[in-house]
Every structure is written in structure tokens, then in C-alpha cells.
Amino acid sequence: MTDAGPRFANAKAQRVYLEEYRKSLKAILMRSSKEKTSVAQEAEAYADPSYIAHLEALKIAVHGEEALRWRLVTAQVAIDVWRSQESSNRMIDRSTA
């Protein structure tokens, strides 16, 4: 459980990198296009297999980040429940003493 924080940070960094690189990849593909108009270049870039593969990698990165984020949220909720239970136990102990 203690490694979830650094793993989440790495997953988020990977996701952000992939999101930003997507823009660069689109520009690279548009520049290499033989089409004349930017609309046609953009359409060609979006249809390129390397762009589609990049989107798949982005999907995997987002999935991994979200899985780790929810793992951290679940751990935090468990800690909050434990704290609440301990507080209730202390109140009970004080009232019976």
C-alpha cells in the first residue's frame, strides 16, 4: 500500500506526457502529409496508425492512473472510518469510566 503514492505519481506523469505528446505527434503527421489544406492534413493525421496506437497507449495510461487513484481514495476512506471508530470508542470509554 505504501508504494501506491509514487506509483500514482508515475502513472499521472505518464498520462500527462502522452496527452501532451499527442499534440506533437499530430503536428509531425500533419507536416509529413502531402495534402494541401490543413483540414485534410488533420484528417490524415487522425487516421494514421501511429496516432491511433498513441491513443491506445493513452487509454491504457488513463486506466492505470485511475485504478491507482481509486486505490488511494479507498485507503483514505478506510483510515477515516478507523479514526471515527476510534473516536467513538474513546467516547464510550469516557462515559463508562
PyMOL commands that set and color helices and strands:
alter all, ss='L'
color gray80, all
select helices_A, chain A and resi 4-31+38-47+49-96
alter helices_A, ss='H'
color red, helices_A
deselect
rebuild
show_as cartoon
